[in-house]
Amino acid sequence: GIHCLVEKPLTDTREQAEDLVAIANEKKLILQVGHVERFNPAIIKAQEYVDRPAFIEVYRLGPFDPRTRHIGVIMDLMIHDIDIILSLVRSPVTKLEGYGARILSSHEDIAKVRLRFNNGCVADLSASRISLQRYRKIRIFQPASYISLDYIKPSLKIYRKKRPSIESLSDLEIIKPRLKKQEPLVNEIEHFIACIKSGKKPKVTGEHGRDALELAIEIFNNLVFNS
């Protein structure tokens, strides 16, 4: 009978995730999943500008950490972006293809994935732990505008048309929203505590964690390895 904030991925299997969700619902407990990027101030602000995403590009790169050699980049890194994309697109995945390579471990150290959604949106995701620098960015393209976001800085820019016909760059409006200076992890924990006190559903529910896990597993099972 304890409220839980569970680090991602929620469980190892969909069946285990379903069991946890069912128990939490039955006992009326808060089950929040630790997809911390949902609490990044850049993502929070970007959601105000996302309308009908048509194409999404995501890059999440970083140096190799021996502590995570027991899992691959899909469950360690890419699952963050899977959750974000599912929250933005809100449409079922109809097709996926992915490629991976084992470089420094027995798991995929690099993965490149393309998702196609029922509403026509396409998302390209790249994850790598074979990089000298950390690089975490997402670009969201939609009719008349696109959104460029840096998770690490964090920063956000929105480029959109001032008029129907674009003749030059001056016909584009560039918006740089002011972001709140907040630490995502602190936001996440404070949100969890607030949900316990209020009884409201968390921003990242057990169902959200289950859906991200399910898609991550499907991606891994369909991954074509080049090495």
MARKE-529812 format. One record per atom (N, C-alpha, C, O): residue in three letters; x negated, y, z negated. Coordinates in pm, whole numbers, padded with zeros to 5 digits, always signed. Atoms other than C-alpha are relative to their C-alpha. Example, Ala and Ser with C-alpha at 12.3 -4.5 7.8 and 13.67 -1.06 7.14 Angstrom:
2
ALA-00089-00119+00000
ALA-01230-00450-00780
ALA-00090+00120+00000
ALA-00194+00118-00066
SER+00082-00119+00006
SER-01367-00106-00714
SER+00077+00109-00073
SER+00026+00220-00090
***
This chain:
227
GLY-00080-00120+00000
GLY+00000+00000+00000
GLY-00084+00126+00000
GLY-00054+00220-00074
ILE+00092-00114-00001
ILE-00283+00245+00083
ILE+00002+00068+00136
ILE-00004+00002+00239
HIS+00013-00076-00124
HIS-00285+00523+00344
HIS-00143-00016+00052
HIS-00238-00017-00026
CYS+00133+00029-00056
CYS-00575+00466+00585
CYS-00037+00093+00116
CYS+00043+00120+00205
LEU+00064-00067-00113
LEU-00800+00673+00808
LEU-00108-00097+00048
LEU-00209-00117-00020
VAL+00086+00108-00049
VAL-00971+00408+01022
VAL-00089+00050+00112
VAL-00042+00112+00208
GLU+00094-00040-00106
GLU-01283+00470+01229
GLU+00035-00074+00130
GLU+00080-00188+00128
LYS-00025+00066-00129
LYS-01245+00397+01600
LYS-00112-00100+00030
LYS-00224-00081-00017
PRO-00133+00041-00042
PRO-01196+00150+01750
PRO+00081-00053-00118
PRO+00025-00099-00217
LEU-00088+00037+00111
LEU-00895+00068+01534
LEU-00027-00142-00048
LEU-00037-00165-00169
THR+00028+00141+00031
THR-00963-00309+01546
THR-00083-00058+00114
THR-00123+00013+00206
ASP+00071+00069-00108
ASP-01141-00566+01760
ASP+00093-00044+00112
ASP+00052-00053+00228
THR-00095+00050-00099
THR-00826-00688+01937
THR+00132+00076-00007
THR+00163+00141-00107
ARG-00132-00064-00001
ARG-00486-00556+02040
ARG+00092-00063-00104
ARG+00171+00006-00169
GLU-00086+00070+00095
GLU-00318-00822+01826
GLU-00023+00050-00143
GLU+00072+00072-00218
GLN+00031-00053+00133
GLN-00498-00699+01515
GLN+00054+00142-00015
GLN+00105+00179-00121
ALA-00051-00138+00004
ALA-00404-00341+01603
ALA+00152+00001-00018
ALA+00205+00080-00096
GLU-00146+00011+00013
GLU-00037-00439+01643
GLU+00038-00035-00143
GLU+00135+00018-00197
ASP-00028+00041+00138
ASP-00046-00605+01301
ASP-00015+00119-00095
ASP+00070+00141-00182
LEU+00021-00116+00087
LEU-00190-00293+01135
LEU+00110+00104+00017
LEU+00160+00160-00081
VAL-00107-00097-00028
VAL+00064-00066+01304
VAL+00131-00046-00063
VAL+00203+00034-00122
ALA-00124+00054+00055
ALA+00350-00294+01199
ALA+00002+00011-00152
ALA+00105+00046-00211
ILE+00008-00008+00147
ILE+00232-00306+00836
ILE+00018+00144-00046
ILE+00092+00170-00141
ALA-00010-00142+00038
ALA+00192+00073+00820
ALA+00143+00050+00015
ALA+00193+00123-00070
ASN-00138-00043-00022
ASN+00539+00128+00966
ASN+00095-00061-00102
ASN+00185+00006-00153
GLU-00087+00070+00096
GLU+00700-00130+00740
GLU-00010+00060-00139
GLU+00090+00076-00208
LYS+00023-00052+00135
LYS+00546+00016+00426
LYS+00002+00153-00005
LYS-00022+00213-00110
LYS-00007-00146-00008
LYS+00585+00377+00546
LYS-00130+00066-00047
LYS-00129+00159-00129
LEU+00132-00051+00034
LEU+00212+00443+00518
LEU-00059+00078+00118
LEU-00026+00052+00233
ILE+00072-00074-00104
ILE-00008+00689+00708
ILE-00114-00087+00052
ILE-00200-00130-00024
LEU+00111+00069-00066
LEU-00232+00509+00956
LEU-00054+00094+00107
LEU+00008+00112+00212
GLN+00063-00095-00094
GLN-00463+00757+01129
GLN-00128-00062+00052
GLN-00204-00123-00023
VAL+00119+00057-00062
VAL-00735+00654+01373
VAL-00102+00111+00027
VAL-00066+00220+00070
GLY+00105-00101-00004
GLY-01069+00836+01377
GLY-00051+00038+00138
GLY-00170+00027+00165
HIS+00043-00056-00129
HIS-01073+00974+01730
HIS-00025+00149-00024
HIS+00061+00233+00001
VAL+00030-00132+00055
VAL-01247+01285+01604
VAL+00004+00112+00104
VAL+00025+00228+00069
GLU-00002-00105-00102
GLU-01259+01469+01938
GLU+00136+00068+00011
GLU+00145+00179+00062
ARG-00133-00063-00001
ARG-00886+01535+01904
ARG+00003+00124-00089
ARG+00090+00210-00076
PHE+00005-00112+00095
PHE-00986+01778+01629
PHE-00108+00100+00036
PHE-00137+00193-00040
ASN+00097-00096-00052
ASN-01252+01956+01834
ASN+00076+00127+00039
ASN+00174+00119+00113
PRO-00074-00123-00030
PRO-01145+02324+01855
PRO+00015+00028+00149
PRO+00113+00091+00190
ALA-00011-00021-00145
ALA-01215+02328+02230
ALA+00114-00082+00060
ALA+00188-00033+00145
ILE-00110+00086-00049
ILE-00977+02037+02294
ILE+00134+00053-00049
ILE+00232+00056+00026
ILE-00125-00054+00055
ILE-00713+02184+02064
ILE+00048+00119+00082
ILE+00166+00129+00114
LYS-00037-00119-00078
LYS-00721+02512+02257
LYS+00031-00035+00145
LYS+00123+00021+00204
ALA-00019+00038-00140
ALA-00745+02346+02599
ALA+00140-00054+00025
ALA+00195-00036+00134
GLN-00134+00058-00017
GLN-00415+02168+02542
GLN+00106+00105+00031
GLN+00210+00073+00088
GLU-00094-00108-00030
GLU-00242+02505+02567
GLU+00003+00032+00150
GLU+00100+00091+00199
TYR+00012-00034-00142
TYR-00357+02532+02930
TYR+00021-00120+00092
TYR+00036-00103+00213
VAL-00019+00120-00083
VAL-00317+02172+03050
VAL+00148-00017+00031
VAL+00232-00023-00058
ASP-00140+00011-00044
ASP-00001+02137+03255
ASP+00023-00130+00076
ASP+00091-00221+00027
ARG-00018+00119-00084
ARG-00017+01881+03535
ARG-00137-00046+00052
ARG-00169-00021+00168
PRO+00133+00041-00044
PRO-00366+01730+03548
PRO+00005-00092+00122
PRO+00079-00191+00123
ALA+00004+00080-00123
ALA-00443+01593+03894
ALA-00129-00081+00009
ALA-00130-00193+00060
PHE+00130+00069-00003
PHE-00811+01501+03855
PHE-00079+00041-00124
PHE-00083+00158-00160
ILE+00076-00025+00123
ILE-01028+01469+03545
ILE-00138-00064+00014
ILE-00151-00178+00057
GLU+00137+00051+00003
GLU-01406+01430+03518
GLU-00053+00009-00142
GLU-00039+00112-00208
VAL+00054+00002+00136
VAL-01572+01328+03193
VAL-00142-00056+00002
VAL-00170-00156+00067
TYR+00137+00048+00017
TYR-01940+01292+03104
TYR-00034-00002-00148
TYR-00022+00100-00217
ARG+00040+00013+00140
ARG-02055+01162+02767
ARG-00132-00077-00002
ARG-00135-00200+00009
LEU+00134+00058-00008
LEU-02430+01102+02759
LEU-00077+00029-00128
LEU-00055+00131-00194
GLY+00081-00021+00118
GLY-02679+01062+02478
GLY-00116-00098-00005
GLY-00122-00193+00073
PRO+00115+00090+00014
PRO-03002+00896+02367
PRO+00039-00133-00063
PRO+00140-00143-00132
PHE-00025+00133+00056
PHE-03019+00529+02271
PHE-00021+00001-00150
PHE-00120+00055-00201
ASP+00008+00013+00146
ASP-02954+00457+01904
ASP+00003-00149-00034
ASP+00106-00214-00014
PRO+00004+00143+00031
PRO-03066+00109+01789
PRO+00110-00046-00095
PRO+00145-00164-00097
ARG-00105+00038+00095
ARG-02795+00117+01520
ARG+00128-00043+00070
ARG+00212-00110+00010
THR-00124+00034-00072
THR-02526+00079+01788
THR-00024-00105+00109
THR+00059-00120+00199
ARG+00031+00097-00105
ARG-02693-00193+01995
ARG+00095-00120-00002
ARG+00098-00197+00094
HIS-00091+00114+00010
HIS-02430-00443+01874
HIS+00128+00019+00081
HIS+00205-00075+00097
ILE-00115-00026-00086
ILE-02164-00277+02093
ILE-00045+00080+00122
ILE-00155+00135+00124
GLY+00034-00074-00120
GLY-02157-00117+02436
GLY+00056+00140-00002
GLY+00124+00180-00096
VAL-00041-00140-00004
VAL-02089+00239+02544
VAL+00151+00019+00016
VAL+00203+00126-00016
ILE-00145-00016-00015
ILE-01724+00172+02624
ILE+00067+00014-00135
ILE+00147+00106-00156
MET-00060-00006+00133
MET-01628+00102+02263
MET-00065+00105-00090
MET-00001+00157-00181
ASP+00071-00095+00086
ASP-01890+00333+02114
ASP+00023+00145+00042
ASP+00047+00231-00043
LEU-00008-00138-00050
LEU-01865+00643+02335
LEU+00124+00028+00085
LEU+00199+00121+00057
MET-00106-00029-00096
MET-01614+00618+02619
MET+00139-00002-00061
MET+00229+00066-00012
ILE-00133+00010+00060
ILE-01322+00528+02392
ILE+00051+00136-00049
ILE+00172+00158-00053
HIS-00040-00137+00037
HIS-01322+00891+02269
HIS+00072+00067+00118
HIS+00178+00127+00101
ASP-00055-00066-00118
ASP-01255+01012+02623
ASP+00124-00072+00052
ASP+00214-00008+00108
ILE-00120+00075-00035
ILE-01005+00735+02691
ILE+00119+00054-00079
ILE+00226+00077-00024
ASP-00107-00053+00085
ASP-00799+00861+02397
ASP+00041+00141+00043
ASP+00160+00172+00052
ILE-00031-00138-00042
ILE-00826+01225+02509
ILE+00079+00000+00130
ILE+00179+00070+00142
ILE-00067+00002-00130
ILE-00725+01144+02866
ILE+00143-00053-00012
ILE+00235+00002+00048
LEU-00136+00052+00020
LEU-00427+00933+02756
LEU+00091+00105-00062
LEU+00209+00114-00028
SER-00081-00103+00066
SER-00311+01222+02537
SER+00035+00114+00095
SER+00136+00182+00076
LEU-00023-00109-00095
LEU-00336+01468+02829
LEU+00088-00041+00118
LEU+00175+00034+00161
VAL-00070+00044-00122
VAL-00202+01263+03120
VAL+00139-00054-00031
VAL+00235-00024+00040
ARG-00130+00054+00045
ARG+00078+01077+02938
ARG+00073-00074+00111
ARG+00190-00048+00140
SER-00055+00083-00107
SER+00135+00829+03218
SER-00074-00133-00002
SER-00192-00137-00036
PRO+00066+00130+00002
PRO+00061+00456+03251
PRO-00112-00010+00104
PRO-00103+00049+00211
VAL+00108+00029-00095
VAL-00262+00342+03416
VAL+00048-00109+00095
VAL+00098-00213+00052
THR-00043+00098-00099
THR-00186+00159+03740
THR-00116-00073+00067
THR-00099-00180+00124
LYS+00116+00062-00064
LYS-00537+00084+03864
LYS-00126+00048-00069
LYS-00137+00163-00111
LEU+00129-00040+00057
LEU-00889+00081+03726
LEU-00112-00077+00067
LEU-00094-00190+00113
GLU+00121+00068-00044
GLU-01237-00001+03843
GLU-00117+00055-00080
GLU-00120+00174-00113
GLY+00111-00046+00081
GLY-01560+00014+03652
GLY-00128-00076+00029
GLY-00125-00192+00071
TYR+00132+00059-00023
TYR-01930-00054+03681
TYR-00088+00028-00121
TYR-00080+00135-00181
GLY+00086-00017+00116
GLY-02188-00105+03411
GLY-00138-00058+00024
GLY-00160-00135+00118
ALA+00137+00051-00009
ALA-02556-00176+03357
ALA-00057-00017-00140
ALA-00040+00069-00227
ARG+00072+00025+00126
ARG-02753-00330+03071
ARG-00145+00042+00021
ARG-00215-00012+00107
ILE+00136-00053-00017
ILE-03077-00138+03031
ILE-00088-00030-00121
ILE-00196-00086-00107
LEU+00080+00016+00123
LEU-03198-00147+02669
LEU+00062-00097-00100
LEU+00003-00123-00205
SER-00066+00093+00093
SER-02953-00390+02508
SER+00072-00107+00080
SER+00069-00107+00203
SER-00075+00107-00066
SER-02740-00696+02584
SER+00141+00043+00035
SER+00218-00035+00091
HIS-00132-00055-00033
HIS-02432-00473+02618
HIS-00016+00109+00105
HIS-00128+00150+00138
GLU+00008-00106-00100
GLU-02343-00210+02875
GLU-00053+00128-00064
GLU+00004+00179-00160
ASP+00060-00125+00048
ASP-02567+00092+02816
ASP+00044+00119+00086
ASP+00034+00234+00044
ILE-00055-00099-00091
ILE-02420+00280+03112
ILE+00130-00054+00057
ILE+00139-00172+00091
ALA-00126+00042-00061
ALA-02063+00268+03241
ALA+00061+00115+00079
ALA+00059+00231+00036
LYS-00069-00096-00086
LYS-01880+00446+03521
LYS+00137-00059+00033
LYS+00146-00171+00083
VAL-00135+00054-00012
VAL-01502+00408+03537
VAL+00090+00099+00074
VAL+00079+00220+00056
ARG-00104-00082-00064
ARG-01220+00536+03757
ARG+00137-00056-00038
ARG+00163-00175-00023
LEU-00137+00036+00037
LEU-00860+00532+03633
LEU+00098+00072+00092
LEU+00081+00191+00122
ARG-00108-00061-00077
ARG-00553+00593+03846
ARG+00130-00017-00078
ARG+00162-00127-00125
PHE-00121+00002+00080
PHE-00227+00683+03674
PHE+00125-00001+00087
PHE+00121+00035+00205
ASN-00126+00011-00072
ASN+00134+00630+03773
ASN+00047+00134+00057
ASN+00114+00138+00160
ASN-00042-00132-00047
ASN+00188+01006+03810
ASN-00093+00059+00105
ASN-00075+00173+00148
GLY+00091-00044-00106
GLY-00097+01031+04063
GLY-00133+00054-00049
GLY-00226+00068+00030
CYS+00127-00052+00055
CYS-00368+01167+03832
CYS-00110-00105+00011
CYS-00086-00225-00004
VAL+00118+00086-00006
VAL-00716+01023+03876
VAL-00102+00053-00100
VAL-00124+00174-00110
ALA+00101-00040+00098
ALA-00982+01025+03603
ALA-00128-00079+00022
ALA-00125-00202+00034
ASP+00133+00062-00009
ASP-01355+00954+03641
ASP-00071+00019-00133
ASP-00085+00131-00181
LEU+00068-00005+00130
LEU-01540+00868+03320
LEU-00140-00056+00013
LEU-00159-00164+00071
SER+00138+00046+00003
SER-01916+00837+03277
SER-00050+00001-00143
SER-00038+00102-00214
ALA+00057+00009+00135
ALA-02079+00717+02956
ALA-00138-00065+00009
ALA-00156-00163+00081
SER+00136+00053-00003
SER-02448+00654+02895
SER-00071+00027-00131
SER-00056+00135-00190
ARG+00089-00023+00114
ARG-02685+00607+02605
ARG-00146-00012+00044
ARG-00235-00043-00034
ILE+00135-00004-00057
ILE-02986+00625+02835
ILE-00025+00142+00048
ILE-00045+00165+00168
SER+00019-00141-00035
SER-03029+01001+02827
SER-00086+00065-00107
SER-00074+00033-00225
LEU+00085-00069+00097
LEU-03286+01227+02664
LEU+00075+00108-00076
LEU+00033+00149-00184
GLN-00077-00107+00063
GLN-03023+01488+02582
GLN+00146-00040-00014
GLN+00198-00120+00064
ARG-00143+00022+00019
ARG-02669+01484+02450
ARG+00077+00094+00094
ARG+00048+00214+00101
TYR-00078-00076-00099
TYR-02419+01598+02712
TYR+00143-00053-00005
TYR+00169-00169+00028
ARG-00138+00044+00013
ARG-02045+01587+02653
ARG+00093+00107+00057
ARG+00120+00208-00007
LYS-00084-00099-00066
LYS-01820+01768+02897
LYS+00118-00067+00070
LYS+00112-00184+00107
ILE-00118+00045-00073
ILE-01478+01733+03055
ILE+00050+00114+00086
ILE+00052+00230+00044
ARG-00061-00099-00090
ARG-01327+01913+03353
ARG+00136-00054+00044
ARG+00149-00170+00083
ILE-00136+00039-00032
ILE-00955+01906+03421
ILE+00050+00089+00114
ILE+00057+00211+00100
PHE-00047-00074-00118
PHE-00825+02007+03764
PHE+00150-00020+00014
PHE+00201-00131+00003
GLN-00145+00005-00017
GLN-00460+02090+03819
GLN+00042+00110+00097
GLN-00038+00198+00127
PRO-00042-00102-00097
PRO-00252+02299+04063
PRO-00029+00142-00048
PRO+00017+00183-00155
ALA+00030-00142+00021
ALA-00386+02657+04074
ALA-00102+00030-00110
ALA-00129+00147-00137
SER+00098-00029+00106
SER-00642+02613+03795
SER-00086-00121-00032
SER-00051-00235+00001
TYR+00073+00111+00060
TYR-00915+02406+03637
TYR-00064+00045-00130
TYR-00093+00163-00151
ILE+00045-00024+00136
ILE-01045+02378+03285
ILE-00135-00068-00019
ILE-00150-00186+00013
SER+00133+00053+00026
SER-01410+02330+03189
SER-00029+00009-00149
SER-00020+00116-00209
LEU+00013+00007+00146
LEU-01487+02219+02835
LEU-00130-00069-00038
LEU-00166-00173+00018
ASP+00122+00058+00058
ASP-01808+02149+02644
ASP+00031-00037-00144
ASP+00057+00049-00227
TYR-00031+00048+00135
TYR-01751+01934+02336
TYR-00105+00044-00103
TYR-00071+00072-00218
ILE+00109-00021+00095
ILE-02090+02004+02180
ILE-00012+00144-00045
ILE-00034+00170-00164
LYS+00025-00141+00039
LYS-02113+02385+02188
LYS+00087+00050-00115
LYS+00028+00108-00206
PRO-00093+00032-00108
PRO-01803+02388+02174
PRO+00034+00126+00079
PRO+00021+00237+00027
SER-00040-00116-00082
SER-01686+02612+02461
SER+00110-00042+00096
SER+00128-00160+00126
LEU-00113+00026-00088
LEU-01391+02644+02694
LEU+00014+00113+00101
LEU+00009+00231+00065
LYS-00027-00099-00105
LYS-01334+02821+03028
LYS+00115-00050+00086
LYS+00124-00168+00119
ILE-00111+00032-00090
ILE-01021+02831+03240
ILE-00012+00088+00124
ILE-00018+00210+00114
TYR+00005-00071-00127
TYR-01042+02927+03606
TYR+00135-00017+00068
TYR+00180-00130+00088
ARG-00130+00014-00066
ARG-00711+03005+03774
ARG+00022+00111+00104
ARG-00038+00218+00097
LYS-00028-00091-00111
LYS-00575+03177+04083
LYS+00076+00122-00048
LYS+00172+00113-00125
LYS-00073-00124+00028
LYS-00471+03539+04055
LYS+00116+00018+00098
LYS+00218+00078+00066
ARG-00099-00016-00106
ARG-00275+03518+04380
ARG+00005-00130+00081
ARG-00086-00211+00072
PRO-00017+00126-00073
PRO-00148+03243+04613
PRO-00116-00036+00092
PRO-00152-00153+00103
SER+00108+00027-00095
SER-00430+03280+04868
SER-00133+00047-00057
SER-00146+00161-00102
ILE+00133-00032+00052
ILE-00796+03270+04760
ILE-00091+00041+00116
ILE-00123-00040+00202
GLU+00090-00051-00103
GLU-01019+03488+04980
GLU-00143+00010-00050
GLU-00237+00001+00029
SER+00133-00011+00060
SER-01313+03527+04739
SER+00008-00035-00148
SER+00117-00058-00202
LEU+00004+00033+00142
LEU-01425+03454+04385
LEU+00075+00103-00085
LEU+00119+00072-00196
SER-00071-00105+00074
SER-01267+03782+04278
SER+00150-00031-00012
SER+00221+00031-00091
ASP-00140+00040+00007
ASP-00931+03615+04340
ASP+00025-00103-00110
ASP+00137-00148-00131
LEU-00011+00093+00112
LEU-01003+03383+04048
LEU-00007+00075-00133
LEU-00091+00164-00150
GLU+00002-00055+00136
GLU-00927+03477+03690
GLU-00075-00099-00089
GLU-00046-00218-00087
ILE+00076+00085+00091
ILE-01173+03343+03433
ILE+00037+00036-00144
ILE+00019+00150-00187
ILE-00043-00021+00138
ILE-01042+03302+03080
ILE-00095-00076-00093
ILE-00123-00194-00072
LYS+00087+00062+00099
LYS-01274+03234+02787
LYS+00065+00015-00138
LYS+00036+00111-00210
PRO-00071-00013+00128
PRO-01051+03170+02485
PRO-00096-00002-00119
PRO-00197-00072-00118
ARG+00078+00004+00124
ARG-01190+03240+02142
ARG+00039-00126-00078
ARG+00157-00152-00100
LEU-00025+00124+00073
LEU-01226+02914+01951
LEU-00022+00019-00149
LEU-00110+00095-00191
LYS+00019-00004+00145
LYS-01188+02869+01580
LYS-00130-00072-00036
LYS-00162-00176+00021
LYS+00123+00064+00045
LYS-01514+02789+01405
LYS+00035-00107-00102
LYS+00042-00082-00222
GLN-00041+00111+00085
GLN-01416+02451+01270
GLN-00082-00123+00032
GLN-00120-00146+00147
GLU+00070+00126-00017
GLU-01596+02123+01217
GLU+00104-00109+00024
GLU+00190-00131-00061
PRO-00102+00101-00031
PRO-01396+01843+01387
PRO+00021-00104-00109
PRO+00135-00140-00139
LEU-00014+00103+00103
LEU-01469+01587+01115
LEU+00074+00054-00122
LEU+00157-00016-00180
VAL-00070-00062+00113
VAL-01355+01827+00842
VAL+00148+00018+00036
VAL+00236-00009-00046
ASN-00138-00014-00047
ASN-01042+01905+01047
ASN+00075-00131-00010
ASN+00190-00137-00056
GLU-00062+00133-00001
GLU-00972+01535+01082
GLU+00038-00045-00141
GLU+00149-00093-00163
ILE-00025+00044+00138
ILE-01000+01461+00710
ILE+00107+00086-00066
ILE+00194+00034-00136
GLU-00101-00089+00058
GLU-00798+01766+00608
GLU+00139-00031+00057
GLU+00239-00025-00015
HIS-00127+00036-00064
HIS-00527+01667+00857
HIS+00056-00129-00062
HIS+00176-00139-00088
PHE-00041+00127+00062
PHE-00517+01315+00709
PHE+00060+00025-00138
PHE+00165-00030-00171
ILE-00050-00031+00135
ILE-00474+01452+00357
ILE+00134+00073+00008
ILE+00225+00044-00070
ALA-00126-00074-00016
ALA-00202+01693+00475
ALA+00114-00093+00039
ALA+00227-00076-00007
CYS-00103+00096-00041
CYS-00014+01405+00640
CYS+00045-00086-00118
CYS+00164-00118-00130
ILE-00036+00077+00119
ILE-00026+01206+00317
ILE+00094+00081-00088
ILE+00193+00029-00139
LYS-00081-00086+00087
LYS+00117+01500+00124
LYS+00138+00029+00058
LYS+00237+00035-00014
SER-00126-00040-00065
SER+00386+01587+00380
SER+00083-00118+00050
SER+00204-00107+00068
GLY-00069+00116-00056
GLY+00471+01241+00508
GLY+00016+00006+00151
GLY+00080-00081+00210
LYS-00009-00013-00145
LYS+00436+01362+00867
LYS-00096-00095+00070
LYS-00198-00136+00014
LYS+00087+00086-00079
LYS+00287+01145+01140
LYS-00129+00073+00036
LYS-00126+00193+00065
PRO+00126-00065-00036
PRO-00081+01214+01210
PRO-00009+00027+00149
PRO+00066-00029+00229
LYS+00023-00033-00140
LYS-00206+01360+01536
LYS-00045-00123+00078
LYS-00008-00140+00194
VAL+00046+00124-00064
VAL-00377+01029+01614
VAL+00057-00117-00080
VAL+00000-00157-00182
THR-00069+00107+00072
THR-00140+00751+01508
THR-00065-00135+00028
THR-00154-00147+00112
GLY+00045+00136-00027
GLY-00204+00380+01491
GLY+00033-00043+00142
GLY-00044-00114+00206
GLU-00039+00032-00137
GLU-00015+00351+01819
GLU-00097+00061+00101
GLU-00132-00003+00201
HIS+00099-00063-00089
HIS-00255+00598+01983
HIS-00131-00079-00002
HIS-00191-00104+00103
GLY+00122+00079+00012
GLY-00551+00401+01851
GLY+00011-00134+00070
GLY-00083-00180+00135
ARG-00025+00128-00067
ARG-00397+00077+01975
ARG-00006+00016+00152
ARG-00066-00067+00220
ASP-00003-00022-00145
ASP-00339+00220+02324
ASP-00140+00025+00057
ASP-00175-00026+00163
ALA+00138-00026-00045
ALA-00696+00351+02353
ALA-00082-00128-00003
ALA-00161-00154+00087
LEU+00071+00127+00012
LEU-00830+00016+02233
LEU+00038-00094+00113
LEU-00048-00157+00175
GLU-00048+00090-00105
GLU-00615-00178+02478
GLU-00060+00035+00135
GLU-00104-00053+00209
LEU+00057-00042-00128
LEU-00735+00028+02774
LEU-00151-00022+00003
LEU-00206-00061+00106
ALA+00146+00022+00007
ALA-01099+00009+02658
ALA-00032-00148+00022
ALA-00128-00180+00092
ILE+00021+00144-00018
ILE-01072-00372+02640
ILE+00022-00038+00146
ILE-00054-00116+00202
GLU-00029+00031-00140
GLU-00915-00386+02986
GLU-00113+00049+00091
GLU-00152-00019+00186
ILE+00113-00053-00078
ILE-01193-00165+03126
ILE-00120-00094-00012
ILE-00182-00129+00089
PHE+00116+00088+00020
PHE-01461-00387+02971
PHE+00019-00133+00072
PHE-00075-00183+00135
ASN-00026+00130-00063
ASN-01296-00706+03097
ASN-00009+00006+00152
ASN-00031-00097+00217
ASN+00006-00016-00145
ASN-01295-00566+03452
ASN-00130+00065+00047
ASN-00145+00097+00165
LEU+00125-00067-00033
LEU-01644-00415+03440
LEU-00086-00088+00090
LEU-00106-00207+00062
VAL+00093+00069-00088
VAL-01874-00514+03725
VAL-00140+00041-00041
VAL-00174+00160-00039
PHE+00134-00030+00048
PHE-02231-00540+03597
PHE-00101-00005+00114
PHE-00103-00098+00195
ASN+00106-00006-00100
ASN-02522-00435+03816
ASN-00130-00059-00051
ASN-00223-00083+00026
SER+00120+00062+00056
SER-02779-00580+03578
SER+00034-00065-00132
SER-00053-00123-00197
***
